Amino acid sequence: MQSAIPISAKPFFQEYIFSRLDPREHALLVIERILAYGNRVEVRWLFDFYGISQLQKWVSENGSRLLPKRRYHLWCVVLDLTPEMAQKKSVWSH
């Protein structure tokens, strides 16, 4: 399993020093950016590195707030989450 963030994802982290990003330490940021902007290679790495259950948890807890709306709904479908399920943990939910 490759642990380094794919170099092709570097443009997603322009405000950071890419070489200092650690995928374990900065997991929330890395997952957000790759789910929002990644292509097949980067997304494949994301699934290999974090696993589906961690990605499902991230989308459930953070996706509705941090991802562009269309990407959020795409990942809900891909990860077999309903948007209503994913939004239950949102602070703004009723």
N, CA, C and O atoms as a CHARMM CRD file, in Angstrom:
* protein
*
  376
    1    1 MET  N      0.85000  -1.19200   0.00000 PROA 1      0.00000
    2    1 MET  CA     0.00000   0.00000   0.00000 PROA 1      0.00000
    3    1 MET  C      0.88700   1.24500   0.00000 PROA 1      0.00000
    4    1 MET  O      1.74900   1.41400   0.86200 PROA 1      0.00000
    5    2 GLN  N      0.66000   2.08600  -0.96100 PROA 2      0.00000
    6    2 GLN  CA     1.40600   3.33300  -1.05800 PROA 2      0.00000
    7    2 GLN  C      0.86900   4.30600  -0.01500 PROA 2      0.00000
    8    2 GLN  O     -0.34000   4.51500   0.08000 PROA 2      0.00000
    9    3 SER  N      1.77000   4.90000   0.76700 PROA 3      0.00000
   10    3 SER  CA     1.29500   5.77900   1.83100 PROA 3      0.00000
   11    3 SER  C      1.36900   7.25900   1.46200 PROA 3      0.00000
   12    3 SER  O      0.65800   8.07000   2.05700 PROA 3      0.00000
   13    4 ALA  N      2.19600   7.62500   0.51400 PROA 4      0.00000
   14    4 ALA  CA     2.31600   9.03400   0.14000 PROA 4      0.00000
   15    4 ALA  C      1.11400   9.47200  -0.68300 PROA 4      0.00000
   16    4 ALA  O      0.59800   8.71700  -1.50700 PROA 4      0.00000
   17    5 ILE  N      0.68400  10.68900  -0.44900 PROA 5      0.00000
   18    5 ILE  CA    -0.41200  11.25500  -1.24300 PROA 5      0.00000
   19    5 ILE  C      0.08200  11.36100  -2.68800 PROA 5      0.00000
   20    5 ILE  O      1.19600  11.83100  -2.91800 PROA 5      0.00000
   21    6 PRO  N     -0.71700  10.93900  -3.65500 PROA 6      0.00000
   22    6 PRO  CA    -0.27200  11.01300  -5.05800 PROA 6      0.00000
   23    6 PRO  C      0.12700  12.44600  -5.43500 PROA 6      0.00000
   24    6 PRO  O     -0.58000  13.40100  -5.11200 PROA 6      0.00000
   25    7 ILE  N      1.25200  12.57900  -6.11200 PROA 7      0.00000
   26    7 ILE  CA     1.75800  13.89300  -6.51400 PROA 7      0.00000
   27    7 ILE  C      0.75600  14.63700  -7.40200 PROA 7      0.00000
   28    7 ILE  O      0.74000  15.86700  -7.43900 PROA 7      0.00000
   29    8 SER  N     -0.07200  13.88100  -8.10900 PROA 8      0.00000
   30    8 SER  CA    -1.07600  14.51300  -8.97500 PROA 8      0.00000
   31    8 SER  C     -2.10800  15.29600  -8.16300 PROA 8      0.00000
   32    8 SER  O     -2.82200  16.12900  -8.72000 PROA 8      0.00000
   33    9 ALA  N     -2.19700  15.04100  -6.85000 PROA 9      0.00000
   34    9 ALA  CA    -3.14500  15.75800  -5.99400 PROA 9      0.00000
   35    9 ALA  C     -2.56600  17.07000  -5.46200 PROA 9      0.00000
   36    9 ALA  O     -3.26500  17.81900  -4.77900 PROA 9      0.00000
   37   10 LYS  N     -1.32500  17.35100  -5.75800 PROA 10     0.00000
   38   10 LYS  CA    -0.66700  18.56100  -5.23700 PROA 10     0.00000
   39   10 LYS  C     -1.45800  19.85200  -5.48600 PROA 10     0.00000
   40   10 LYS  O     -1.51300  20.69100  -4.58700 PROA 10     0.00000
   41   11 PRO  N     -2.07100  20.05100  -6.65800 PROA 11     0.00000
   42   11 PRO  CA    -2.84100  21.28800  -6.88100 PROA 11     0.00000
   43   11 PRO  C     -4.01400  21.47800  -5.91600 PROA 11     0.00000
   44   11 PRO  O     -4.49400  22.60000  -5.75600 PROA 11     0.00000
   45   12 PHE  N     -4.48100  20.41200  -5.27400 PROA 12     0.00000
   46   12 PHE  CA    -5.60900  20.51800  -4.34700 PROA 12     0.00000
   47   12 PHE  C     -5.19400  21.11200  -3.00100 PROA 12     0.00000
   48   12 PHE  O     -6.04300  21.44300  -2.17400 PROA 12     0.00000
   49   13 PHE  N     -3.89600  21.24400  -2.78900 PROA 13     0.00000
   50   13 PHE  CA    -3.36600  21.68000  -1.49100 PROA 13     0.00000
   51   13 PHE  C     -2.43500  22.87600  -1.66200 PROA 13     0.00000
   52   13 PHE  O     -1.37100  22.92500  -1.04400 PROA 13     0.00000
   53   14 GLN  N     -2.82200  23.83200  -2.48600 PROA 14     0.00000
   54   14 GLN  CA    -1.95200  24.95500  -2.81900 PROA 14     0.00000
   55   14 GLN  C     -1.54900  25.79900  -1.61800 PROA 14     0.00000
   56   14 GLN  O     -0.47400  26.39900  -1.61700 PROA 14     0.00000
   57   15 GLU  N     -2.39000  25.85200  -0.60300 PROA 15     0.00000
   58   15 GLU  CA    -2.07300  26.68600   0.55800 PROA 15     0.00000
   59   15 GLU  C     -1.24100  25.94400   1.60300 PROA 15     0.00000
   60   15 GLU  O     -0.96400  26.48200   2.67500 PROA 15     0.00000
   61   16 TYR  N     -0.84400  24.71000   1.29100 PROA 16     0.00000
   62   16 TYR  CA    -0.04500  23.89100   2.20300 PROA 16     0.00000
   63   16 TYR  C      1.28000  23.53300   1.54700 PROA 16     0.00000
   64   16 TYR  O      1.41200  23.58400   0.32400 PROA 16     0.00000
   65   17 ILE  N      2.24900  23.17200   2.36200 PROA 17     0.00000
   66   17 ILE  CA     3.49800  22.63100   1.84500 PROA 17     0.00000
   67   17 ILE  C      3.23400  21.14300   1.63100 PROA 17     0.00000
   68   17 ILE  O      3.17800  20.36500   2.58300 PROA 17     0.00000
   69   18 PHE  N      3.07400  20.77000   0.38300 PROA 18     0.00000
   70   18 PHE  CA     2.61600  19.43300   0.03300 PROA 18     0.00000
   71   18 PHE  C      3.49900  18.33600   0.62500 PROA 18     0.00000
   72   18 PHE  O      2.99700  17.32000   1.10600 PROA 18     0.00000
   73   19 SER  N      4.78900  18.54200   0.58800 PROA 19     0.00000
   74   19 SER  CA     5.71400  17.51600   1.07700 PROA 19     0.00000
   75   19 SER  C      5.57500  17.27800   2.58300 PROA 19     0.00000
   76   19 SER  O      6.03800  16.25600   3.09000 PROA 19     0.00000
   77   20 ARG  N      4.95400  18.19600   3.28900 PROA 20     0.00000
   78   20 ARG  CA     4.77400  18.04000   4.73800 PROA 20     0.00000
   79   20 ARG  C      3.42300  17.46000   5.13200 PROA 20     0.00000
   80   20 ARG  O      3.17400  17.21000   6.31100 PROA 20     0.00000
   81   21 LEU  N      2.55700  17.24800   4.16200 PROA 21     0.00000
   82   21 LEU  CA     1.25600  16.66500   4.46900 PROA 21     0.00000
   83   21 LEU  C      1.42300  15.17600   4.75300 PROA 21     0.00000
   84   21 LEU  O      2.02300  14.44000   3.97000 PROA 21     0.00000
   85   22 ASP  N      0.89000  14.75800   5.86600 PROA 22     0.00000
   86   22 ASP  CA     0.92400  13.35000   6.24000 PROA 22     0.00000
   87   22 ASP  C     -0.49900  12.81100   6.12200 PROA 22     0.00000
   88   22 ASP  O     -1.41100  13.33700   6.76000 PROA 22     0.00000
   89   23 PRO  N     -0.70200  11.76400   5.31200 PROA 23     0.00000
   90   23 PRO  CA    -2.07700  11.28600   5.11100 PROA 23     0.00000
   91   23 PRO  C     -2.74700  10.77500   6.37900 PROA 23     0.00000
   92   23 PRO  O     -3.97600  10.76400   6.45700 PROA 23     0.00000
   93   24 ARG  N     -1.98000  10.35600   7.36300 PROA 24     0.00000
   94   24 ARG  CA    -2.58700   9.90900   8.62400 PROA 24     0.00000
   95   24 ARG  C     -2.90600  11.10600   9.52300 PROA 24     0.00000
   96   24 ARG  O     -4.00500  11.21200  10.06700 PROA 24     0.00000
   97   25 GLU  N     -1.95800  11.97500   9.66600 PROA 25     0.00000
   98   25 GLU  CA    -2.12800  13.13900  10.54300 PROA 25     0.00000
   99   25 GLU  C     -3.14100  14.14400   9.97800 PROA 25     0.00000
  100   25 GLU  O     -3.86200  14.79200  10.73700 PROA 25     0.00000
  101   26 HSD  N     -3.19300  14.27000   8.67800 PROA 26     0.00000
  102   26 HSD  CA    -4.07000  15.25000   8.02400 PROA 26     0.00000
  103   26 HSD  C     -5.20200  14.56600   7.25500 PROA 26     0.00000
  104   26 HSD  O     -5.62000  15.03800   6.19800 PROA 26     0.00000
  105   27 ALA  N     -5.68900  13.45700   7.79600 PROA 27     0.00000
  106   27 ALA  CA    -6.69000  12.63900   7.10800 PROA 27     0.00000
  107   27 ALA  C     -7.94700  13.42300   6.73400 PROA 27     0.00000
  108   27 ALA  O     -8.44500  13.28200   5.61800 PROA 27     0.00000
  109   28 LEU  N     -8.46200  14.23800   7.63600 PROA 28     0.00000
  110   28 LEU  CA    -9.70300  14.97100   7.33800 PROA 28     0.00000
  111   28 LEU  C     -9.53200  15.87600   6.12500 PROA 28     0.00000
  112   28 LEU  O    -10.41200  15.94100   5.26600 PROA 28     0.00000
  113   29 LEU  N     -8.41100  16.57100   6.05400 PROA 29     0.00000
  114   29 LEU  CA    -8.12400  17.46600   4.93600 PROA 29     0.00000
  115   29 LEU  C     -7.90400  16.68000   3.64500 PROA 29     0.00000
  116   29 LEU  O     -8.46600  17.02200   2.60400 PROA 29     0.00000
  117   30 VAL  N     -7.10000  15.64700   3.71100 PROA 30     0.00000
  118   30 VAL  CA    -6.77600  14.85600   2.52200 PROA 30     0.00000
  119   30 VAL  C     -8.03700  14.22200   1.94500 PROA 30     0.00000
  120   30 VAL  O     -8.25700  14.26500   0.73500 PROA 30     0.00000
  121   31 ILE  N     -8.85000  13.64400   2.79000 PROA 31     0.00000
  122   31 ILE  CA   -10.09900  13.02800   2.31700 PROA 31     0.00000
  123   31 ILE  C    -10.99900  14.07700   1.67600 PROA 31     0.00000
  124   31 ILE  O    -11.55300  13.85600   0.59900 PROA 31     0.00000
  125   32 GLU  N    -11.13900  15.20700   2.33500 PROA 32     0.00000
  126   32 GLU  CA   -11.99000  16.27500   1.78800 PROA 32     0.00000
  127   32 GLU  C    -11.55400  16.68600   0.39200 PROA 32     0.00000
  128   32 GLU  O    -12.36000  16.71300  -0.53800 PROA 32     0.00000
  129   33 ARG  N    -10.28100  17.00300   0.25300 PROA 33     0.00000
  130   33 ARG  CA    -9.80700  17.52700  -1.02600 PROA 33     0.00000
  131   33 ARG  C     -9.88200  16.49400  -2.14300 PROA 33     0.00000
  132   33 ARG  O    -10.24300  16.82700  -3.27200 PROA 33     0.00000
  133   34 ILE  N     -9.54400  15.25000  -1.84000 PROA 34     0.00000
  134   34 ILE  CA    -9.55800  14.24100  -2.90100 PROA 34     0.00000
  135   34 ILE  C    -10.99400  13.85100  -3.26900 PROA 34     0.00000
  136   34 ILE  O    -11.28200  13.61900  -4.44300 PROA 34     0.00000
  137   35 LEU  N    -11.88700  13.77500  -2.29800 PROA 35     0.00000
  138   35 LEU  CA   -13.29100  13.50700  -2.64600 PROA 35     0.00000
  139   35 LEU  C    -13.87900  14.65600  -3.45700 PROA 35     0.00000
  140   35 LEU  O    -14.72100  14.43400  -4.32600 PROA 35     0.00000
  141   36 ALA  N    -13.44200  15.87500  -3.18100 PROA 36     0.00000
  142   36 ALA  CA   -13.98300  17.04200  -3.88300 PROA 36     0.00000
  143   36 ALA  C    -13.39200  17.21000  -5.27600 PROA 36     0.00000
  144   36 ALA  O    -14.10800  17.59000  -6.20200 PROA 36     0.00000
  145   37 TYR  N    -12.09200  16.93400  -5.44300 PROA 37     0.00000
  146   37 TYR  CA   -11.42300  17.29300  -6.69300 PROA 37     0.00000
  147   37 TYR  C    -10.68700  16.14900  -7.38200 PROA 37     0.00000
  148   37 TYR  O    -10.17800  16.32800  -8.48900 PROA 37     0.00000
  149   38 GLY  N    -10.62000  14.99000  -6.75800 PROA 38     0.00000
  150   38 GLY  CA    -9.77500  13.91500  -7.27000 PROA 38     0.00000
  151   38 GLY  C    -10.29500  13.23700  -8.52500 PROA 38     0.00000
  152   38 GLY  O    -11.49100  13.22800  -8.81900 PROA 38     0.00000
  153   39 ASN  N     -9.33400  12.66600  -9.25600 PROA 39     0.00000
  154   39 ASN  CA    -9.67400  11.85500 -10.41900 PROA 39     0.00000
  155   39 ASN  C     -9.58800  10.38200 -10.02000 PROA 39     0.00000
  156   39 ASN  O     -9.42600  10.07400  -8.84000 PROA 39     0.00000
  157   40 ARG  N     -9.69400   9.48700 -10.97100 PROA 40     0.00000
  158   40 ARG  CA    -9.71800   8.05400 -10.66100 PROA 40     0.00000
  159   40 ARG  C     -8.47600   7.58100  -9.91700 PROA 40     0.00000
  160   40 ARG  O     -8.57900   6.80800  -8.96300 PROA 40     0.00000
  161   41 VAL  N     -7.32100   8.03200 -10.33900 PROA 41     0.00000
  162   41 VAL  CA    -6.06600   7.59900  -9.70400 PROA 41     0.00000
  163   41 VAL  C     -6.04300   8.03100  -8.23900 PROA 41     0.00000
  164   41 VAL  O     -5.72800   7.23000  -7.35900 PROA 41     0.00000
  165   42 GLU  N     -6.36800   9.26800  -7.98200 PROA 42     0.00000
  166   42 GLU  CA    -6.32900   9.80100  -6.61700 PROA 42     0.00000
  167   42 GLU  C     -7.40800   9.15800  -5.74900 PROA 42     0.00000
  168   42 GLU  O     -7.15900   8.83100  -4.58900 PROA 42     0.00000
  169   43 VAL  N     -8.59000   8.97900  -6.29800 PROA 43     0.00000
  170   43 VAL  CA    -9.68000   8.35600  -5.54400 PROA 43     0.00000
  171   43 VAL  C     -9.35600   6.89600  -5.25300 PROA 43     0.00000
  172   43 VAL  O     -9.65100   6.40800  -4.16200 PROA 43     0.00000
  173   44 ARG  N     -8.76500   6.20200  -6.19400 PROA 44     0.00000
  174   44 ARG  CA    -8.36600   4.80300  -5.96100 PROA 44     0.00000
  175   44 ARG  C     -7.36800   4.73700  -4.80200 PROA 44     0.00000
  176   44 ARG  O     -7.47700   3.87800  -3.92800 PROA 44     0.00000
  177   45 TRP  N     -6.39800   5.64900  -4.80400 PROA 45     0.00000
  178   45 TRP  CA    -5.43000   5.71100  -3.69700 PROA 45     0.00000
  179   45 TRP  C     -6.16200   5.95900  -2.37600 PROA 45     0.00000
  180   45 TRP  O     -5.85900   5.32100  -1.36800 PROA 45     0.00000
  181   46 LEU  N     -7.12400   6.88400  -2.38200 PROA 46     0.00000
  182   46 LEU  CA    -7.88800   7.22400  -1.18600 PROA 46     0.00000
  183   46 LEU  C     -8.58200   5.98500  -0.61800 PROA 46     0.00000
  184   46 LEU  O     -8.49800   5.72300   0.58200 PROA 46     0.00000
  185   47 PHE  N     -9.26100   5.22700  -1.47000 PROA 47     0.00000
  186   47 PHE  CA    -9.94800   4.01400  -1.02400 PROA 47     0.00000
  187   47 PHE  C     -8.96000   2.97100  -0.52200 PROA 47     0.00000
  188   47 PHE  O     -9.21900   2.30600   0.48100 PROA 47     0.00000
  189   48 ASP  N     -7.83200   2.82000  -1.20900 PROA 48     0.00000
  190   48 ASP  CA    -6.81500   1.85200  -0.78000 PROA 48     0.00000
  191   48 ASP  C     -6.20700   2.24200   0.55600 PROA 48     0.00000
  192   48 ASP  O     -5.97100   1.38700   1.41000 PROA 48     0.00000
  193   49 PHE  N     -5.95600   3.52800   0.73900 PROA 49     0.00000
  194   49 PHE  CA    -5.26600   3.99100   1.94100 PROA 49     0.00000
  195   49 PHE  C     -6.18500   4.01600   3.15900 PROA 49     0.00000
  196   49 PHE  O     -5.80700   3.52200   4.22100 PROA 49     0.00000
  197   50 TYR  N     -7.37700   4.57900   3.02700 PROA 50     0.00000
  198   50 TYR  CA    -8.27000   4.77400   4.17300 PROA 50     0.00000
  199   50 TYR  C     -9.31200   3.66100   4.34000 PROA 50     0.00000
  200   50 TYR  O     -9.73500   3.37600   5.46000 PROA 50     0.00000
  201   51 GLY  N     -9.71600   3.04600   3.26400 PROA 51     0.00000
  202   51 GLY  CA   -10.74600   2.01900   3.34800 PROA 51     0.00000
  203   51 GLY  C    -12.14100   2.61100   3.27800 PROA 51     0.00000
  204   51 GLY  O    -12.36000   3.77300   3.62100 PROA 51     0.00000
  205   52 ILE  N    -13.06800   1.80300   2.83300 PROA 52     0.00000
  206   52 ILE  CA   -14.43800   2.27600   2.60100 PROA 52     0.00000
  207   52 ILE  C    -15.12800   2.72400   3.89400 PROA 52     0.00000
  208   52 ILE  O    -15.86000   3.71300   3.88100 PROA 52     0.00000
  209   53 SER  N    -14.91100   2.02300   4.99800 PROA 53     0.00000
  210   53 SER  CA   -15.62600   2.38700   6.23000 PROA 53     0.00000
  211   53 SER  C    -15.20200   3.75900   6.74800 PROA 53     0.00000
  212   53 SER  O    -16.03500   4.51900   7.24100 PROA 53     0.00000
  213   54 GLN  N    -13.91000   4.08000   6.63900 PROA 54     0.00000
  214   54 GLN  CA   -13.47500   5.40800   7.07900 PROA 54     0.00000
  215   54 GLN  C    -14.02100   6.49000   6.16000 PROA 54     0.00000
  216   54 GLN  O    -14.37500   7.57500   6.62100 PROA 54     0.00000
  217   55 LEU  N    -14.09300   6.20800   4.87400 PROA 55     0.00000
  218   55 LEU  CA   -14.64300   7.18900   3.93600 PROA 55     0.00000
  219   55 LEU  C    -16.14100   7.37500   4.15400 PROA 55     0.00000
  220   55 LEU  O    -16.64200   8.49700   4.08000 PROA 55     0.00000
  221   56 GLN  N    -16.86200   6.28200   4.42300 PROA 56     0.00000
  222   56 GLN  CA   -18.28800   6.39800   4.73200 PROA 56     0.00000
  223   56 GLN  C    -18.48500   7.25600   5.98000 PROA 56     0.00000
  224   56 GLN  O    -19.36200   8.12000   6.01200 PROA 56     0.00000
  225   57 LYS  N    -17.68600   7.02300   6.98500 PROA 57     0.00000
  226   57 LYS  CA   -17.78800   7.81000   8.22100 PROA 57     0.00000
  227   57 LYS  C    -17.50800   9.28300   7.94600 PROA 57     0.00000
  228   57 LYS  O    -18.21700  10.15700   8.44400 PROA 57     0.00000
  229   58 TRP  N    -16.46500   9.56000   7.14400 PROA 58     0.00000
  230   58 TRP  CA   -16.11800  10.94800   6.84300 PROA 58     0.00000
  231   58 TRP  C    -17.26800  11.63600   6.11400 PROA 58     0.00000
  232   58 TRP  O    -17.65800  12.74600   6.47700 PROA 58     0.00000
  233   59 VAL  N    -17.81200  10.98500   5.09200 PROA 59     0.00000
  234   59 VAL  CA   -18.91400  11.59000   4.32100 PROA 59     0.00000
  235   59 VAL  C    -20.13200  11.79100   5.22200 PROA 59     0.00000
  236   59 VAL  O    -20.80300  12.81900   5.13300 PROA 59     0.00000
  237   60 SER  N    -20.42100  10.82600   6.08300 PROA 60     0.00000
  238   60 SER  CA   -21.56200  10.95000   7.00300 PROA 60     0.00000
  239   60 SER  C    -21.40300  12.12900   7.94200 PROA 60     0.00000
  240   60 SER  O    -22.36400  12.85300   8.20200 PROA 60     0.00000
  241   61 GLU  N    -20.20900  12.32500   8.44700 PROA 61     0.00000
  242   61 GLU  CA   -19.99600  13.35800   9.45700 PROA 61     0.00000
  243   61 GLU  C    -19.64400  14.72400   8.87900 PROA 61     0.00000
  244   61 GLU  O    -19.95600  15.74800   9.48700 PROA 61     0.00000
  245   62 ASN  N    -19.00000  14.75500   7.71600 PROA 62     0.00000
  246   62 ASN  CA   -18.46200  16.01600   7.20300 PROA 62     0.00000
  247   62 ASN  C    -18.89400  16.38500   5.79200 PROA 62     0.00000
  248   62 ASN  O    -18.82000  17.55200   5.40600 PROA 62     0.00000
  249   63 GLY  N    -19.34200  15.40500   5.02300 PROA 63     0.00000
  250   63 GLY  CA   -19.59300  15.62200   3.59700 PROA 63     0.00000
  251   63 GLY  C    -20.56100  16.73400   3.26800 PROA 63     0.00000
  252   63 GLY  O    -20.31500  17.52200   2.35500 PROA 63     0.00000
  253   64 SER  N    -21.66300  16.80900   4.00100 PROA 64     0.00000
  254   64 SER  CA   -22.67300  17.82300   3.66500 PROA 64     0.00000
  255   64 SER  C    -22.16300  19.24000   3.91100 PROA 64     0.00000
  256   64 SER  O    -22.63200  20.18700   3.27900 PROA 64     0.00000
  257   65 ARG  N    -21.21800  19.38800   4.81200 PROA 65     0.00000
  258   65 ARG  CA   -20.66100  20.71900   5.10300 PROA 65     0.00000
  259   65 ARG  C    -19.46600  21.08000   4.23100 PROA 65     0.00000
  260   65 ARG  O    -19.28300  22.24300   3.87100 PROA 65     0.00000
  261   66 LEU  N    -18.65000  20.07600   3.89000 PROA 66     0.00000
  262   66 LEU  CA   -17.35400  20.38000   3.29900 PROA 66     0.00000
  263   66 LEU  C    -17.22100  20.08900   1.81000 PROA 66     0.00000
  264   66 LEU  O    -16.32000  20.61600   1.15800 PROA 66     0.00000
  265   67 LEU  N    -18.08700  19.27400   1.27600 PROA 67     0.00000
  266   67 LEU  CA   -17.98300  18.94900  -0.14300 PROA 67     0.00000
  267   67 LEU  C    -18.94300  19.79800  -0.96400 PROA 67     0.00000
  268   67 LEU  O    -20.00200  20.19600  -0.48000 PROA 67     0.00000
  269   68 PRO  N    -18.56500  20.07300  -2.21600 PROA 68     0.00000
  270   68 PRO  CA   -19.53800  20.69800  -3.11300 PROA 68     0.00000
  271   68 PRO  C    -20.77300  19.79400  -3.18400 PROA 68     0.00000
  272   68 PRO  O    -20.65600  18.56900  -3.15200 PROA 68     0.00000
  273   69 LYS  N    -21.93400  20.39800  -3.27900 PROA 69     0.00000
  274   69 LYS  CA   -23.19900  19.66200  -3.20000 PROA 69     0.00000
  275   69 LYS  C    -23.25400  18.47500  -4.16300 PROA 69     0.00000
  276   69 LYS  O    -23.65600  17.38300  -3.76200 PROA 69     0.00000
  277   70 ARG  N    -22.86300  18.66600  -5.41000 PROA 70     0.00000
  278   70 ARG  CA   -22.92000  17.57400  -6.39700 PROA 70     0.00000
  279   70 ARG  C    -21.97700  16.44400  -6.02500 PROA 70     0.00000
  280   70 ARG  O    -22.32500  15.27200  -6.17300 PROA 70     0.00000
  281   71 ARG  N    -20.78800  16.78000  -5.54500 PROA 71     0.00000
  282   71 ARG  CA   -19.83200  15.74900  -5.13900 PROA 71     0.00000
  283   71 ARG  C    -20.33400  15.00800  -3.90700 PROA 71     0.00000
  284   71 ARG  O    -20.17900  13.79100  -3.79600 PROA 71     0.00000
  285   72 TYR  N    -20.93400  15.74600  -2.99000 PROA 72     0.00000
  286   72 TYR  CA   -21.48800  15.12600  -1.78500 PROA 72     0.00000
  287   72 TYR  C    -22.52300  14.07800  -2.16200 PROA 72     0.00000
  288   72 TYR  O    -22.49500  12.96200  -1.64200 PROA 72     0.00000
  289   73 HSD  N    -23.43500  14.42700  -3.05900 PROA 73     0.00000
  290   73 HSD  CA   -24.47200  13.47700  -3.47200 PROA 73     0.00000
  291   73 HSD  C    -23.87500  12.30200  -4.25000 PROA 73     0.00000
  292   73 HSD  O    -24.33800  11.17000  -4.10900 PROA 73     0.00000
  293   74 LEU  N    -22.86900  12.55400  -5.05500 PROA 74     0.00000
  294   74 LEU  CA   -22.18300  11.47400  -5.75700 PROA 74     0.00000
  295   74 LEU  C    -21.60000  10.47700  -4.76100 PROA 74     0.00000
  296   74 LEU  O    -21.77900   9.26800  -4.91000 PROA 74     0.00000
  297   75 TRP  N    -20.89800  10.98800  -3.73700 PROA 75     0.00000
  298   75 TRP  CA   -20.26600  10.08400  -2.76800 PROA 75     0.00000
  299   75 TRP  C    -21.29800   9.37600  -1.89800 PROA 75     0.00000
  300   75 TRP  O    -21.05200   8.25700  -1.44700 PROA 75     0.00000
  301   76 CYS  N    -22.41900   9.98800  -1.65700 PROA 76     0.00000
  302   76 CYS  CA   -23.49100   9.28300  -0.94300 PROA 76     0.00000
  303   76 CYS  C    -23.94800   8.07200  -1.74900 PROA 76     0.00000
  304   76 CYS  O    -24.18200   7.00400  -1.18400 PROA 76     0.00000
  305   77 VAL  N    -24.07500   8.23000  -3.05900 PROA 77     0.00000
  306   77 VAL  CA   -24.48500   7.11900  -3.91700 PROA 77     0.00000
  307   77 VAL  C    -23.38500   6.06000  -3.95500 PROA 77     0.00000
  308   77 VAL  O    -23.66000   4.87900  -3.74700 PROA 77     0.00000
  309   78 VAL  N    -22.15500   6.46600  -4.21600 PROA 78     0.00000
  310   78 VAL  CA   -21.03500   5.52300  -4.33200 PROA 78     0.00000
  311   78 VAL  C    -20.83000   4.74800  -3.03100 PROA 78     0.00000
  312   78 VAL  O    -20.55000   3.54900  -3.05500 PROA 78     0.00000
  313   79 LEU  N    -20.96800   5.43100  -1.90400 PROA 79     0.00000
  314   79 LEU  CA   -20.70800   4.80200  -0.60100 PROA 79     0.00000
  315   79 LEU  C    -21.96100   4.21700   0.03400 PROA 79     0.00000
  316   79 LEU  O    -21.93800   3.80200   1.19200 PROA 79     0.00000
  317   80 ASP  N    -23.05300   4.18500  -0.71900 PROA 80     0.00000
  318   80 ASP  CA   -24.31500   3.60000  -0.27000 PROA 80     0.00000
  319   80 ASP  C    -24.84800   4.27700   1.00100 PROA 80     0.00000
  320   80 ASP  O    -25.28000   3.61700   1.94600 PROA 80     0.00000
  321   81 LEU  N    -24.80300   5.60200   0.98900 PROA 81     0.00000
  322   81 LEU  CA   -25.35400   6.40900   2.07900 PROA 81     0.00000
  323   81 LEU  C    -26.48700   7.24200   1.51400 PROA 81     0.00000
  324   81 LEU  O    -26.38700   7.74500   0.39500 PROA 81     0.00000
  325   82 THR  N    -27.55200   7.39300   2.26200 PROA 82     0.00000
  326   82 THR  CA   -28.57300   8.33700   1.82100 PROA 82     0.00000
  327   82 THR  C    -28.17000   9.69900   2.38800 PROA 82     0.00000
  328   82 THR  O    -27.63200   9.76100   3.49400 PROA 82     0.00000
  329   83 PRO  N    -28.41200  10.77100   1.67500 PROA 83     0.00000
  330   83 PRO  CA   -28.07000  12.08200   2.20800 PROA 83     0.00000
  331   83 PRO  C    -28.69400  12.32700   3.58600 PROA 83     0.00000
  332   83 PRO  O    -28.09300  12.98600   4.43400 PROA 83     0.00000
  333   84 GLU  N    -29.89500  11.79600   3.80400 PROA 84     0.00000
  334   84 GLU  CA   -30.54500  11.97800   5.10300 PROA 84     0.00000
  335   84 GLU  C    -29.73600  11.28200   6.20500 PROA 84     0.00000
  336   84 GLU  O    -29.57700  11.83400   7.29400 PROA 84     0.00000
  337   85 MET  N    -29.22600  10.08200   5.93300 PROA 85     0.00000
  338   85 MET  CA   -28.39400   9.36700   6.90800 PROA 85     0.00000
  339   85 MET  C    -27.13100  10.15600   7.19700 PROA 85     0.00000
  340   85 MET  O    -26.72500  10.31500   8.34800 PROA 85     0.00000
  341   86 ALA  N    -26.52200  10.64500   6.13600 PROA 86     0.00000
  342   86 ALA  CA   -25.25900  11.34400   6.29000 PROA 86     0.00000
  343   86 ALA  C    -25.43300  12.65500   7.04000 PROA 86     0.00000
  344   86 ALA  O    -24.51900  13.08200   7.74600 PROA 86     0.00000
  345   87 GLN  N    -26.57300  13.29600   6.90700 PROA 87     0.00000
  346   87 GLN  CA   -26.77400  14.58500   7.55500 PROA 87     0.00000
  347   87 GLN  C    -27.22800  14.46700   9.00100 PROA 87     0.00000
  348   87 GLN  O    -27.29100  15.48200   9.69500 PROA 87     0.00000
  349   88 LYS  N    -27.54500  13.28000   9.47900 PROA 88     0.00000
  350   88 LYS  CA   -28.02000  13.13600  10.85000 PROA 88     0.00000
  351   88 LYS  C    -27.05000  13.68200  11.87500 PROA 88     0.00000
  352   88 LYS  O    -27.46800  14.18100  12.91900 PROA 88     0.00000
  353   89 LYS  N    -25.76500  13.59600  11.59500 PROA 89     0.00000
  354   89 LYS  CA   -24.77900  14.02300  12.55400 PROA 89     0.00000
  355   89 LYS  C    -24.42900  15.50400  12.42300 PROA 89     0.00000
  356   89 LYS  O    -23.58200  16.00800  13.16000 PROA 89     0.00000
  357   90 SER  N    -25.06300  16.19000  11.50900 PROA 90     0.00000
  358   90 SER  CA   -24.79900  17.60300  11.32100 PROA 90     0.00000
  359   90 SER  C    -25.36300  18.40300  12.49400 PROA 90     0.00000
  360   90 SER  O    -26.43000  18.08400  13.01800 PROA 90     0.00000
  361   91 VAL  N    -24.64900  19.42800  12.89300 PROA 91     0.00000
  362   91 VAL  CA   -25.08600  20.28600  13.99300 PROA 91     0.00000
  363   91 VAL  C    -26.35900  21.02500  13.63700 PROA 91     0.00000
  364   91 VAL  O    -27.13500  21.38600  14.52100 PROA 91     0.00000
  365   92 TRP  N    -26.58100  21.25400  12.35800 PROA 92     0.00000
  366   92 TRP  CA   -27.71500  22.05300  11.91600 PROA 92     0.00000
  367   92 TRP  C    -28.95500  21.21500  11.65300 PROA 92     0.00000
  368   92 TRP  O    -30.00100  21.75500  11.29200 PROA 92     0.00000
  369   93 SER  N    -28.85600  19.92700  11.82500 PROA 93     0.00000
  370   93 SER  CA   -30.02800  19.07700  11.58700 PROA 93     0.00000
  371   93 SER  C    -31.07200  19.28600  12.67200 PROA 93     0.00000
  372   93 SER  O    -30.74500  19.66600  13.79600 PROA 93     0.00000
  373   94 HSD  N    -32.31400  19.03900  12.33300 PROA 94     0.00000
  374   94 HSD  CA   -33.41500  19.18200  13.30100 PROA 94     0.00000
  375   94 HSD  C    -33.67000  17.90100  14.00200 PROA 94     0.00000
  376   94 HSD  O    -34.55800  17.82800  14.85100 PROA 94     0.00000
